[in-house]
Amino acid sequence: MNILFVGAEVAPFVSVGGLSQVLYFLPRSLQKKGHSVRIFTARHGAMDEATPSKKPWKLHTEIENLEIPTAHTIPKVRKSRVSQKIINVKISSYSKRGFPDTFFLENSEYFEMRANVFGYKDDHVRFALISKACLEWLLYLKKNQDDSWWPDIIHCNDWHTGYFIELARTDKRYQRLLSKVPIVFTIHNFFYQGNVNFKYLPENLQDKGTIPIVSLLSPKLLRQNPLLRGIMYADEINTVSPTHAIEALTPEYAEGLEDILIKARSKLTGILNGLDTREFNPKTDPIIKYNYDVSSYRNSRGKNKLALQKEFDLLQDKTKPLIAICGRISTQKGWELTIEALPKLLFEREDLEILVVGQGDERYQNDLMNIQRDYPKRLGLHLRTDFRLPRKIYSGADMILQPSIFEPGGIVALESMRYGAVPIVRRTGGLNDIVKEFDAAKEQGTGFSFVKKNPWSLFGAVITALTIFYQPRLWNKLVRNCLRADFSWEYSASEYIKLYQRAIEERKRATSITPHPAYKLLPSNM
């Protein structure tokens, strides 16, 4: 298949969240399976200046001065009266390194002069422009080039591309162009629906998707929910874990979209994110100090643990249990529970050491610093984002705590298990699909979990984990189970191929004028 990805951020060019990683690993895995993949995104001002190997990016101009109409269905007036945005489309030579061709929208006003990828008052305009630019780029390809490449499937991601889906299906300029091309919509997090919090808007301001999407520069665009509209018009929808696809049908997890999701449940599924096992490999990873595999982990992980304890100014003793927490410090990640449980754990268990790496809510960060004053040699903090440090932590910490209130994907649990750090999680979303409860009698499973959203449930799960930690034979079996777990992108890519095939069949049925075979069975006089 020819597969086109559309997304707001793509690693290794720019990386803010998990979306960028998915748009790095999934296209590569699909390409390895023989599919032809292209990616369309924006050239952000925050884009790294060089490749991972420190060589400057080489972007070659594909199209210069492409005009993007700000109105969605262009009125029949003189061209001078139609508002336009001017962009360039460039292609990266990074594709020569085994990465799919990546096409960048260039526009100084909305992207290149911005220091960040997200967080602006006009983000809805910026991402609607990406959607519109991609549509115009496809229109240009169809009209002006002999290139035979044309997408068999278009894969959109998160609210930023919901605009693309609606316009492709409703705007007369693009309807015919893409009528036979199915669109898959992956929602990585239902919480983010646009540039306002639609969940808390008054009923009279809620977007129902019944009014056509407005002009790119209309103030009304802010109040139109692109995530909702993408769900309405996509051929297939998926979340990033099977459990979260079920959770999303309930008010607790749907973030106000439960009605539209229930209507669309026949096209909603869940596919767990994978992990690039070549890049995340404790045997070859240059970031960690002492490398190892499943047959040599005991000594090396012990050395990495001592190095971590020294770096964070903790008591250096590899026999002491070391629990780490990595990632965004926010309510979603369960910090309301963690802040209450941490002092009790540190007070009751004098053998326990804890590391926290991440950035986020200032309230929780202040609480952590207050707790550290009471336990300076047992609580280590690095309250900043650091993309290299987590792997060092996974390679030395005994356990990773992830008590999320909701967790669509659960990438931290995947990464920690790959390095032999045992996950302790709240059973939700992707964490439920990734972590299998350890059964000491059968010596099966990969971690520990709890269900209730309270600090004592978290406390109990940690104590259970510590009980197994002090039984070396059982603990080593558990660590080996983690190291042997297979969550490669190969499996995830295969699941996405099945999803694409379903979407292609659905689109064929939607656009076919041939009666369904069942109708041929009806008597002719009926």
Secondary structure as GFF3:
##gff-version 3
##sequence-region A 1 526
A	DSSP	beta_strand	2	6	.	.	.	ID=ss1
A	DSSP	alpha_helix	18	32	.	.	.	ID=ss2
A	DSSP	beta_strand	36	42	.	.	.	ID=ss3
A	DSSP	beta_strand	59	69	.	.	.	ID=ss4
A	DSSP	three_ten_helix	79	81	.	.	.	ID=ss5
A	DSSP	beta_strand	84	92	.	.	.	ID=ss6
A	DSSP	three_ten_helix	93	97	.	.	.	ID=ss7
A	DSSP	beta_strand	101	106	.	.	.	ID=ss8
A	DSSP	pi_helix	108	112	.	.	.	ID=ss9
A	DSSP	alpha_helix	123	144	.	.	.	ID=ss10
A	DSSP	beta_strand	153	157	.	.	.	ID=ss11
A	DSSP	three_ten_helix	159	161	.	.	.	ID=ss12
A	DSSP	alpha_helix	162	170	.	.	.	ID=ss13
A	DSSP	alpha_helix	172	178	.	.	.	ID=ss14
A	DSSP	beta_strand	183	187	.	.	.	ID=ss15
A	DSSP	three_ten_helix	198	200	.	.	.	ID=ss16
A	DSSP	three_ten_helix	203	205	.	.	.	ID=ss17
A	DSSP	three_ten_helix	219	223	.	.	.	ID=ss18
A	DSSP	alpha_helix	226	233	.	.	.	ID=ss19
A	DSSP	beta_strand	236	239	.	.	.	ID=ss20
A	DSSP	alpha_helix	242	247	.	.	.	ID=ss21
A	DSSP	alpha_helix	251	254	.	.	.	ID=ss22
A	DSSP	alpha_helix	258	263	.	.	.	ID=ss23
A	DSSP	three_ten_helix	265	267	.	.	.	ID=ss24
A	DSSP	beta_strand	268	270	.	.	.	ID=ss25
A	DSSP	alpha_helix	297	311	.	.	.	ID=ss26
A	DSSP	beta_strand	322	326	.	.	.	ID=ss27
A	DSSP	three_ten_helix	331	333	.	.	.	ID=ss28
A	DSSP	alpha_helix	335	348	.	.	.	ID=ss29
A	DSSP	beta_strand	353	357	.	.	.	ID=ss30
A	DSSP	alpha_helix	362	374	.	.	.	ID=ss31
A	DSSP	beta_strand	379	382	.	.	.	ID=ss32
A	DSSP	alpha_helix	389	394	.	.	.	ID=ss33
A	DSSP	beta_strand	399	402	.	.	.	ID=ss34
A	DSSP	alpha_helix	411	418	.	.	.	ID=ss35
A	DSSP	beta_strand	422	426	.	.	.	ID=ss36
A	DSSP	alpha_helix	429	434	.	.	.	ID=ss37
A	DSSP	beta_strand	448	450	.	.	.	ID=ss38
A	DSSP	alpha_helix	455	469	.	.	.	ID=ss39
A	DSSP	alpha_helix	472	484	.	.	.	ID=ss40
A	DSSP	alpha_helix	489	511	.	.	.	ID=ss41
A	DSSP	three_ten_helix	517	521	.	.	.	ID=ss42
###
